[in-house]
Amino acid sequence: MAWNRGIGVVWKTNEYNWDPRFRKAIGVQPGEKVVGALHMGYYSPDNIPQPRPRKKAEQLITWHKE
């Protein structure tokens, strides 16, 4: 829905998720965890980046037999 409205969105887990100042600012309560944040912003339809090439999972996995 965001993309259809010209809003780019990416999920990130950053170091500041554990910063007490950040946690206080967004109202994290004791016992709650922040697992990520959605970074959002408007983009120009004329300037959408091309997707980067991706490797197949088989190229990244190393199997170890016992």
N, CA, C and O atoms as a Maestro MAE file, in Angstrom:
{
 s_m_m2io_version
 :::
 2.0.0
}

f_m_ct {
 s_m_title
 :::
 protein
 m_atom[264] {
  # First column is atom index #
  i_m_mmod_type
  r_m_x_coord
  r_m_y_coord
  r_m_z_coord
  i_m_residue_number
  s_m_chain_name
  s_m_pdb_residue_name
  s_m_pdb_atom_name
  i_m_atomic_number
  :::
  1 25 0.819 -1.190 0.000 1 A "MET " " N  " 7
  2 3 0.000 0.000 0.000 1 A "MET " " CA " 6
  3 2 0.862 1.252 0.000 1 A "MET " " C  " 6
  4 15 0.542 2.233 -0.670 1 A "MET " " O  " 8
  5 25 1.951 1.217 0.748 2 A "ALA " " N  " 7
  6 3 2.818 2.400 0.802 2 A "ALA " " CA " 6
  7 2 3.419 2.678 -0.577 2 A "ALA " " C  " 6
  8 15 3.424 3.821 -1.035 2 A "ALA " " O  " 8
  9 25 3.926 1.630 -1.240 3 A "TRP " " N  " 7
  10 3 4.557 1.794 -2.545 3 A "TRP " " CA " 6
  11 2 3.576 2.411 -3.543 3 A "TRP " " C  " 6
  12 15 3.961 3.268 -4.338 3 A "TRP " " O  " 8
  13 25 2.320 1.984 -3.505 4 A "ASN " " N  " 7
  14 3 1.305 2.524 -4.408 4 A "ASN " " CA " 6
  15 2 1.032 4.004 -4.154 4 A "ASN " " C  " 6
  16 15 0.484 4.693 -5.013 4 A "ASN " " O  " 8
  17 25 1.411 4.486 -2.986 5 A "ARG " " N  " 7
  18 3 1.215 5.906 -2.646 5 A "ARG " " CA " 6
  19 2 2.511 6.709 -2.760 5 A "ARG " " C  " 6
  20 15 2.586 7.850 -2.305 5 A "ARG " " O  " 8
  21 25 3.528 6.104 -3.370 6 A "GLY " " N  " 7
  22 3 4.792 6.811 -3.562 6 A "GLY " " CA " 6
  23 2 5.667 6.852 -2.333 6 A "GLY " " C  " 6
  24 15 6.509 7.740 -2.197 6 A "GLY " " O  " 8
  25 25 5.477 5.891 -1.424 7 A "ILE " " N  " 7
  26 3 6.265 5.845 -0.197 7 A "ILE " " CA " 6
  27 2 7.131 4.587 -0.231 7 A "ILE " " C  " 6
  28 15 6.619 3.472 -0.331 7 A "ILE " " O  " 8
  29 25 8.443 4.779 -0.146 8 A "GLY " " N  " 7
  30 3 9.357 3.651 -0.067 8 A "GLY " " CA " 6
  31 2 9.484 3.194 1.381 8 A "GLY " " C  " 6
  32 15 9.492 4.015 2.298 8 A "GLY " " O  " 8
  33 25 9.584 1.873 1.584 9 A "VAL " " N  " 7
  34 3 9.663 1.312 2.940 9 A "VAL " " CA " 6
  35 2 10.738 0.232 2.970 9 A "VAL " " C  " 6
  36 15 10.839 -0.591 2.059 9 A "VAL " " O  " 8
  37 25 11.535 0.250 4.030 10 A "VAL " " N  " 7
  38 3 12.511 -0.814 4.252 10 A "VAL " " CA " 6
  39 2 12.539 -1.131 5.748 10 A "VAL " " C  " 6
  40 15 12.485 -0.230 6.586 10 A "VAL " " O  " 8
  41 25 12.624 -2.414 6.068 11 A "TRP " " N  " 7
  42 3 12.729 -2.883 7.458 11 A "TRP " " CA " 6
  43 2 14.207 -2.929 7.812 11 A "TRP " " C  " 6
  44 15 15.009 -3.467 7.049 11 A "TRP " " O  " 8
  45 25 14.578 -2.369 8.966 12 A "LYS " " N  " 7
  46 3 15.965 -2.416 9.417 12 A "LYS " " CA " 6
  47 2 16.019 -2.702 10.909 12 A "LYS " " C  " 6
  48 15 15.132 -2.310 11.667 12 A "LYS " " O  " 8
  49 25 17.062 -3.384 11.307 13 A "THR " " N  " 7
  50 3 17.376 -3.564 12.721 13 A "THR " " CA " 6
  51 2 18.698 -2.842 12.944 13 A "THR " " C  " 6
  52 15 19.739 -3.271 12.448 13 A "THR " " O  " 8
  53 25 18.650 -1.756 13.685 14 A "ASN " " N  " 7
  54 3 19.826 -0.910 13.890 14 A "ASN " " CA " 6
  55 2 20.283 -0.960 15.339 14 A "ASN " " C  " 6
  56 15 19.533 -1.376 16.222 14 A "ASN " " O  " 8
  57 25 21.511 -0.535 15.577 15 A "GLU " " N  " 7
  58 3 22.069 -0.513 16.933 15 A "GLU " " CA " 6
  59 2 21.229 0.349 17.876 15 A "GLU " " C  " 6
  60 15 21.137 0.053 19.067 15 A "GLU " " O  " 8
  61 25 20.622 1.404 17.356 16 A "TYR " " N  " 7
  62 3 19.863 2.284 18.244 16 A "TYR " " CA " 6
  63 2 18.627 1.602 18.837 16 A "TYR " " C  " 6
  64 15 18.028 2.136 19.770 16 A "TYR " " O  " 8
  65 25 18.240 0.453 18.323 17 A "ASN " " N  " 7
  66 3 17.099 -0.278 18.904 17 A "ASN " " CA " 6
  67 2 17.317 -0.575 20.385 17 A "ASN " " C  " 6
  68 15 16.355 -0.713 21.141 17 A "ASN " " O  " 8
  69 25 18.587 -0.674 20.801 18 A "TRP " " N  " 7
  70 3 18.910 -1.000 22.196 18 A "TRP " " CA " 6
  71 2 19.331 0.228 22.996 18 A "TRP " " C  " 6
  72 15 19.628 0.120 24.185 18 A "TRP " " O  " 8
  73 25 19.359 1.369 22.366 19 A "ASP " " N  " 7
  74 3 19.766 2.606 23.043 19 A "ASP " " CA " 6
  75 2 18.645 3.054 23.987 19 A "ASP " " C  " 6
  76 15 17.512 3.225 23.539 19 A "ASP " " O  " 8
  77 25 18.927 3.248 25.281 20 A "PRO " " N  " 7
  78 3 17.886 3.650 26.234 20 A "PRO " " CA " 6
  79 2 17.158 4.935 25.837 20 A "PRO " " C  " 6
  80 15 15.969 5.081 26.117 20 A "PRO " " O  " 8
  81 25 17.857 5.861 25.193 21 A "ARG " " N  " 7
  82 3 17.198 7.111 24.773 21 A "ARG " " CA " 6
  83 2 16.146 6.844 23.700 21 A "ARG " " C  " 6
  84 15 15.052 7.407 23.746 21 A "ARG " " O  " 8
  85 25 16.473 5.995 22.745 22 A "PHE " " N  " 7
  86 3 15.522 5.632 21.695 22 A "PHE " " CA " 6
  87 2 14.329 4.896 22.295 22 A "PHE " " C  " 6
  88 15 13.177 5.204 21.990 22 A "PHE " " O  " 8
  89 25 14.621 3.921 23.151 23 A "ARG " " N  " 7
  90 3 13.556 3.107 23.756 23 A "ARG " " CA " 6
  91 2 12.598 3.990 24.566 23 A "ARG " " C  " 6
  92 15 11.383 3.794 24.526 23 A "ARG " " O  " 8
  93 25 13.155 4.965 25.302 24 A "LYS " " N  " 7
  94 3 12.314 5.869 26.077 24 A "LYS " " CA " 6
  95 2 11.478 6.757 25.151 24 A "LYS " " C  " 6
  96 15 10.296 6.988 25.406 24 A "LYS " " O  " 8
  97 25 12.098 7.255 24.072 25 A "ALA " " N  " 7
  98 3 11.412 8.162 23.150 25 A "ALA " " CA " 6
  99 2 10.211 7.507 22.472 25 A "ALA " " C  " 6
  100 15 9.213 8.173 22.198 25 A "ALA " " O  " 8
  101 25 10.305 6.203 22.200 26 A "ILE " " N  " 7
  102 3 9.182 5.542 21.522 26 A "ILE " " CA " 6
  103 2 8.269 4.783 22.490 26 A "ILE " " C  " 6
  104 15 7.300 4.147 22.074 26 A "ILE " " O  " 8
  105 25 8.589 4.856 23.777 27 A "GLY " " N  " 7
  106 3 7.695 4.288 24.782 27 A "GLY " " CA " 6
  107 2 7.802 2.794 24.998 27 A "GLY " " C  " 6
  108 15 6.808 2.151 25.337 27 A "GLY " " O  " 8
  109 25 8.993 2.220 24.808 28 A "VAL " " N  " 7
  110 3 9.180 0.792 25.047 28 A "VAL " " CA " 6
  111 2 9.095 0.534 26.546 28 A "VAL " " C  " 6
  112 15 9.772 1.189 27.338 28 A "VAL " " O  " 8
  113 25 8.265 -0.415 26.923 29 A "GLN " " N  " 7
  114 3 8.059 -0.746 28.330 29 A "GLN " " CA " 6
  115 2 9.003 -1.868 28.758 29 A "GLN " " C  " 6
  116 15 9.476 -2.625 27.911 29 A "GLN " " O  " 8
  117 25 9.289 -1.990 30.066 30 A "PRO " " N  " 7
  118 3 10.135 -3.088 30.548 30 A "PRO " " CA " 6
  119 2 9.569 -4.428 30.079 30 A "PRO " " C  " 6
  120 15 8.363 -4.668 30.147 30 A "PRO " " O  " 8
  121 25 10.459 -5.289 29.606 31 A "GLY " " N  " 7
  122 3 10.054 -6.603 29.119 31 A "GLY " " CA " 6
  123 2 9.705 -6.616 27.632 31 A "GLY " " C  " 6
  124 15 9.574 -7.690 27.046 31 A "GLY " " O  " 8
  125 25 9.552 -5.451 27.013 32 A "GLU " " N  " 7
  126 3 9.260 -5.383 25.577 32 A "GLU " " CA " 6
  127 2 10.565 -5.335 24.790 32 A "GLU " " C  " 6
  128 15 11.586 -4.860 25.288 32 A "GLU " " O  " 8
  129 25 10.518 -5.832 23.557 33 A "LYS " " N  " 7
  130 3 11.695 -5.836 22.695 33 A "LYS " " CA " 6
  131 2 11.374 -5.121 21.387 33 A "LYS " " C  " 6
  132 15 10.258 -5.209 20.875 33 A "LYS " " O  " 8
  133 25 12.354 -4.422 20.862 34 A "VAL " " N  " 7
  134 3 12.255 -3.823 19.534 34 A "VAL " " CA " 6
  135 2 13.025 -4.742 18.598 34 A "VAL " " C  " 6
  136 15 14.223 -4.953 18.788 34 A "VAL " " O  " 8
  137 25 12.356 -5.289 17.589 35 A "VAL " " N  " 7
  138 3 13.031 -6.195 16.660 35 A "VAL " " CA " 6
  139 2 13.403 -5.516 15.354 35 A "VAL " " C  " 6
  140 15 14.171 -6.071 14.568 35 A "VAL " " O  " 8
  141 25 12.877 -4.338 15.110 36 A "GLY " " N  " 7
  142 3 13.213 -3.624 13.894 36 A "GLY " " CA " 6
  143 2 12.395 -2.357 13.784 36 A "GLY " " C  " 6
  144 15 11.499 -2.100 14.589 36 A "GLY " " O  " 8
  145 25 12.717 -1.578 12.784 37 A "ALA " " N  " 7
  146 3 11.988 -0.335 12.535 37 A "ALA " " CA " 6
  147 2 11.735 -0.213 11.040 37 A "ALA " " C  " 6
  148 15 12.562 -0.623 10.225 37 A "ALA " " O  " 8
  149 25 10.601 0.347 10.689 38 A "LEU " " N  " 7
  150 3 10.305 0.611 9.293 38 A "LEU " " CA " 6
  151 2 10.789 2.014 8.959 38 A "LEU " " C  " 6
  152 15 10.339 2.990 9.560 38 A "LEU " " O  " 8
  153 25 11.703 2.117 8.005 39 A "HIS " " N  " 7
  154 3 12.194 3.398 7.526 39 A "HIS " " CA " 6
  155 2 11.369 3.741 6.291 39 A "HIS " " C  " 6
  156 15 11.306 2.961 5.341 39 A "HIS " " O  " 8
  157 25 10.740 4.909 6.311 40 A "MET " " N  " 7
  158 3 9.830 5.281 5.236 40 A "MET " " CA " 6
  159 2 10.189 6.649 4.682 40 A "MET " " C  " 6
  160 15 10.697 7.511 5.400 40 A "MET " " O  " 8
  161 25 9.917 6.838 3.382 41 A "GLY " " N  " 7
  162 3 10.150 8.133 2.763 41 A "GLY " " CA " 6
  163 2 9.559 8.167 1.367 41 A "GLY " " C  " 6
  164 15 9.354 7.125 0.744 41 A "GLY " " O  " 8
  165 25 9.291 9.350 0.885 42 A "TYR " " N  " 7
  166 3 8.740 9.509 -0.456 42 A "TYR " " CA " 6
  167 2 9.838 9.311 -1.489 42 A "TYR " " C  " 6
  168 15 10.999 9.642 -1.247 42 A "TYR " " O  " 8
  169 25 9.467 8.776 -2.628 43 A "TYR " " N  " 7
  170 3 10.418 8.569 -3.714 43 A "TYR " " CA " 6
  171 2 9.847 9.149 -4.994 43 A "TYR " " C  " 6
  172 15 8.644 9.384 -5.109 43 A "TYR " " O  " 8
  173 25 10.728 9.373 -5.948 44 A "SER " " N  " 7
  174 3 10.314 9.872 -7.255 44 A "SER " " CA " 6
  175 2 10.115 8.677 -8.183 44 A "SER " " C  " 6
  176 15 11.039 7.880 -8.350 44 A "SER " " O  " 8
  177 25 8.945 8.529 -8.787 45 A "PRO " " N  " 7
  178 3 8.733 7.402 -9.709 45 A "PRO " " CA " 6
  179 2 9.735 7.396 -10.862 45 A "PRO " " C  " 6
  180 15 9.959 6.354 -11.479 45 A "PRO " " O  " 8
  181 25 10.341 8.551 -11.158 46 A "ASP " " N  " 7
  182 3 11.326 8.638 -12.231 46 A "ASP " " CA " 6
  183 2 12.713 8.183 -11.780 46 A "ASP " " C  " 6
  184 15 13.624 8.075 -12.601 46 A "ASP " " O  " 8
  185 25 12.883 7.914 -10.480 47 A "ASN " " N  " 7
  186 3 14.197 7.589 -9.952 47 A "ASN " " CA " 6
  187 2 14.151 6.341 -9.072 47 A "ASN " " C  " 6
  188 15 14.752 6.319 -7.997 47 A "ASN " " O  " 8
  189 25 13.446 5.309 -9.518 48 A "ILE " " N  " 7
  190 3 13.363 4.060 -8.754 48 A "ILE " " CA " 6
  191 2 14.597 3.226 -9.076 48 A "ILE " " C  " 6
  192 15 14.833 2.913 -10.243 48 A "ILE " " O  " 8
  193 25 15.390 2.858 -8.070 49 A "PRO " " N  " 7
  194 3 16.597 2.074 -8.345 49 A "PRO " " CA " 6
  195 2 16.258 0.669 -8.840 49 A "PRO " " C  " 6
  196 15 15.233 0.093 -8.477 49 A "PRO " " O  " 8
  197 25 17.129 0.145 -9.663 50 A "GLN " " N  " 7
  198 3 16.965 -1.228 -10.144 50 A "GLN " " CA " 6
  199 2 17.347 -2.193 -9.025 50 A "GLN " " C  " 6
  200 15 18.259 -1.908 -8.249 50 A "GLN " " O  " 8
  201 25 16.663 -3.326 -8.937 51 A "PRO " " N  " 7
  202 3 17.041 -4.301 -7.905 51 A "PRO " " CA " 6
  203 2 18.457 -4.818 -8.140 51 A "PRO " " C  " 6
  204 15 18.891 -4.997 -9.279 51 A "PRO " " O  " 8
  205 25 19.159 -5.050 -7.049 52 A "ARG " " N  " 7
  206 3 20.517 -5.590 -7.157 52 A "ARG " " CA " 6
  207 2 20.443 -7.080 -7.481 52 A "ARG " " C  " 6
  208 15 19.499 -7.753 -7.067 52 A "ARG " " O  " 8
  209 25 21.422 -7.601 -8.213 53 A "PRO " " N  " 7
  210 3 21.427 -9.044 -8.476 53 A "PRO " " CA " 6
  211 2 21.589 -9.813 -7.173 53 A "PRO " " C  " 6
  212 15 22.316 -9.390 -6.275 53 A "PRO " " O  " 8
  213 25 20.914 -10.930 -7.084 54 A "ARG " " N  " 7
  214 3 20.975 -11.743 -5.869 54 A "ARG " " CA " 6
  215 2 21.570 -13.111 -6.186 54 A "ARG " " C  " 6
  216 15 21.388 -13.657 -7.274 54 A "ARG " " O  " 8
  217 25 22.278 -13.639 -5.211 55 A "LYS " " N  " 7
  218 3 22.822 -14.984 -5.354 55 A "LYS " " CA " 6
  219 2 21.747 -15.983 -4.956 55 A "LYS " " C  " 6
  220 15 20.865 -15.678 -4.154 55 A "LYS " " O  " 8
  221 25 21.830 -17.162 -5.518 56 A "LYS " " N  " 7
  222 3 20.923 -18.241 -5.126 56 A "LYS " " CA " 6
  223 2 21.325 -18.719 -3.731 56 A "LYS " " C  " 6
  224 15 22.502 -18.685 -3.371 56 A "LYS " " O  " 8
  225 25 20.353 -19.159 -2.961 57 A "ALA " " N  " 7
  226 3 20.618 -19.627 -1.599 57 A "ALA " " CA " 6
  227 2 21.675 -20.727 -1.588 57 A "ALA " " C  " 6
  228 15 22.494 -20.800 -0.672 57 A "ALA " " O  " 8
  229 25 21.652 -21.581 -2.609 58 A "GLU " " N  " 7
  230 3 22.608 -22.684 -2.677 58 A "GLU " " CA " 6
  231 2 24.054 -22.186 -2.729 58 A "GLU " " C  " 6
  232 15 24.970 -22.899 -2.321 58 A "GLU " " O  " 8
  233 25 24.263 -20.961 -3.230 59 A "GLN " " N  " 7
  234 3 25.604 -20.395 -3.301 59 A "GLN " " CA " 6
  235 2 26.074 -19.863 -1.942 59 A "GLN " " C  " 6
  236 15 27.268 -19.634 -1.748 59 A "GLN " " O  " 8
  237 25 25.162 -19.668 -1.020 60 A "LEU " " N  " 7
  238 3 25.498 -19.067 0.262 60 A "LEU " " CA " 6
  239 2 25.505 -20.047 1.432 60 A "LEU " " C  " 6
  240 15 25.998 -19.724 2.513 60 A "LEU " " O  " 8
  241 25 24.962 -21.232 1.218 61 A "ILE " " N  " 7
  242 3 24.833 -22.204 2.304 61 A "ILE " " CA " 6
  243 2 25.969 -23.223 2.236 61 A "ILE " " C  " 6
  244 15 26.279 -23.760 1.172 61 A "ILE " " O  " 8
  245 25 26.570 -23.472 3.372 62 A "THR " " N  " 7
  246 3 27.567 -24.528 3.483 62 A "THR " " CA " 6
  247 2 27.001 -25.599 4.412 62 A "THR " " C  " 6
  248 15 26.687 -25.328 5.571 62 A "THR " " O  " 8
  249 25 26.876 -26.800 3.897 63 A "TRP " " N  " 7
  250 3 26.340 -27.906 4.696 63 A "TRP " " CA " 6
  251 2 27.489 -28.692 5.308 63 A "TRP " " C  " 6
  252 15 28.453 -29.016 4.614 63 A "TRP " " O  " 8
  253 25 27.405 -28.998 6.577 64 A "HIS " " N  " 7
  254 3 28.412 -29.802 7.276 64 A "HIS " " CA " 6
  255 2 27.756 -31.082 7.738 64 A "HIS " " C  " 6
  256 15 26.738 -31.050 8.429 64 A "HIS " " O  " 8
  257 25 28.330 -32.207 7.364 65 A "LYS " " N  " 7
  258 3 27.808 -33.502 7.801 65 A "LYS " " CA " 6
  259 2 28.604 -33.958 9.020 65 A "LYS " " C  " 6
  260 15 29.815 -33.755 9.101 65 A "LYS " " O  " 8
  261 25 27.903 -34.574 9.959 66 A "GLU " " N  " 7
  262 3 28.573 -35.061 11.171 66 A "GLU " " CA " 6
  263 2 29.174 -36.410 10.937 66 A "GLU " " C  " 6
  264 15 29.780 -36.982 11.843 66 A "GLU " " O  " 8
  :::
 }
 m_bond[263] {
  # First column is bond index #
  i_m_from
  i_m_to
  i_m_order
  :::
  1 1 2 1
  2 2 3 1
  3 3 4 2
  4 3 5 1
  5 5 6 1
  6 6 7 1
  7 7 8 2
  8 7 9 1
  9 9 10 1
  10 10 11 1
  11 11 12 2
  12 11 13 1
  13 13 14 1
  14 14 15 1
  15 15 16 2
  16 15 17 1
  17 17 18 1
  18 18 19 1
  19 19 20 2
  20 19 21 1
  21 21 22 1
  22 22 23 1
  23 23 24 2
  24 23 25 1
  25 25 26 1
  26 26 27 1
  27 27 28 2
  28 27 29 1
  29 29 30 1
  30 30 31 1
  31 31 32 2
  32 31 33 1
  33 33 34 1
  34 34 35 1
  35 35 36 2
  36 35 37 1
  37 37 38 1
  38 38 39 1
  39 39 40 2
  40 39 41 1
  41 41 42 1
  42 42 43 1
  43 43 44 2
  44 43 45 1
  45 45 46 1
  46 46 47 1
  47 47 48 2
  48 47 49 1
  49 49 50 1
  50 50 51 1
  51 51 52 2
  52 51 53 1
  53 53 54 1
  54 54 55 1
  55 55 56 2
  56 55 57 1
  57 57 58 1
  58 58 59 1
  59 59 60 2
  60 59 61 1
  61 61 62 1
  62 62 63 1
  63 63 64 2
  64 63 65 1
  65 65 66 1
  66 66 67 1
  67 67 68 2
  68 67 69 1
  69 69 70 1
  70 70 71 1
  71 71 72 2
  72 71 73 1
  73 73 74 1
  74 74 75 1
  75 75 76 2
  76 75 77 1
  77 77 78 1
  78 78 79 1
  79 79 80 2
  80 79 81 1
  81 81 82 1
  82 82 83 1
  83 83 84 2
  84 83 85 1
  85 85 86 1
  86 86 87 1
  87 87 88 2
  88 87 89 1
  89 89 90 1
  90 90 91 1
  91 91 92 2
  92 91 93 1
  93 93 94 1
  94 94 95 1
  95 95 96 2
  96 95 97 1
  97 97 98 1
  98 98 99 1
  99 99 100 2
  100 99 101 1
  101 101 102 1
  102 102 103 1
  103 103 104 2
  104 103 105 1
  105 105 106 1
  106 106 107 1
  107 107 108 2
  108 107 109 1
  109 109 110 1
  110 110 111 1
  111 111 112 2
  112 111 113 1
  113 113 114 1
  114 114 115 1
  115 115 116 2
  116 115 117 1
  117 117 118 1
  118 118 119 1
  119 119 120 2
  120 119 121 1
  121 121 122 1
  122 122 123 1
  123 123 124 2
  124 123 125 1
  125 125 126 1
  126 126 127 1
  127 127 128 2
  128 127 129 1
  129 129 130 1
  130 130 131 1
  131 131 132 2
  132 131 133 1
  133 133 134 1
  134 134 135 1
  135 135 136 2
  136 135 137 1
  137 137 138 1
  138 138 139 1
  139 139 140 2
  140 139 141 1
  141 141 142 1
  142 142 143 1
  143 143 144 2
  144 143 145 1
  145 145 146 1
  146 146 147 1
  147 147 148 2
  148 147 149 1
  149 149 150 1
  150 150 151 1
  151 151 152 2
  152 151 153 1
  153 153 154 1
  154 154 155 1
  155 155 156 2
  156 155 157 1
  157 157 158 1
  158 158 159 1
  159 159 160 2
  160 159 161 1
  161 161 162 1
  162 162 163 1
  163 163 164 2
  164 163 165 1
  165 165 166 1
  166 166 167 1
  167 167 168 2
  168 167 169 1
  169 169 170 1
  170 170 171 1
  171 171 172 2
  172 171 173 1
  173 173 174 1
  174 174 175 1
  175 175 176 2
  176 175 177 1
  177 177 178 1
  178 178 179 1
  179 179 180 2
  180 179 181 1
  181 181 182 1
  182 182 183 1
  183 183 184 2
  184 183 185 1
  185 185 186 1
  186 186 187 1
  187 187 188 2
  188 187 189 1
  189 189 190 1
  190 190 191 1
  191 191 192 2
  192 191 193 1
  193 193 194 1
  194 194 195 1
  195 195 196 2
  196 195 197 1
  197 197 198 1
  198 198 199 1
  199 199 200 2
  200 199 201 1
  201 201 202 1
  202 202 203 1
  203 203 204 2
  204 203 205 1
  205 205 206 1
  206 206 207 1
  207 207 208 2
  208 207 209 1
  209 209 210 1
  210 210 211 1
  211 211 212 2
  212 211 213 1
  213 213 214 1
  214 214 215 1
  215 215 216 2
  216 215 217 1
  217 217 218 1
  218 218 219 1
  219 219 220 2
  220 219 221 1
  221 221 222 1
  222 222 223 1
  223 223 224 2
  224 223 225 1
  225 225 226 1
  226 226 227 1
  227 227 228 2
  228 227 229 1
  229 229 230 1
  230 230 231 1
  231 231 232 2
  232 231 233 1
  233 233 234 1
  234 234 235 1
  235 235 236 2
  236 235 237 1
  237 237 238 1
  238 238 239 1
  239 239 240 2
  240 239 241 1
  241 241 242 1
  242 242 243 1
  243 243 244 2
  244 243 245 1
  245 245 246 1
  246 246 247 1
  247 247 248 2
  248 247 249 1
  249 249 250 1
  250 250 251 1
  251 251 252 2
  252 251 253 1
  253 253 254 1
  254 254 255 1
  255 255 256 2
  256 255 257 1
  257 257 258 1
  258 258 259 1
  259 259 260 2
  260 259 261 1
  261 261 262 1
  262 262 263 1
  263 263 264 2
  :::
 }
}
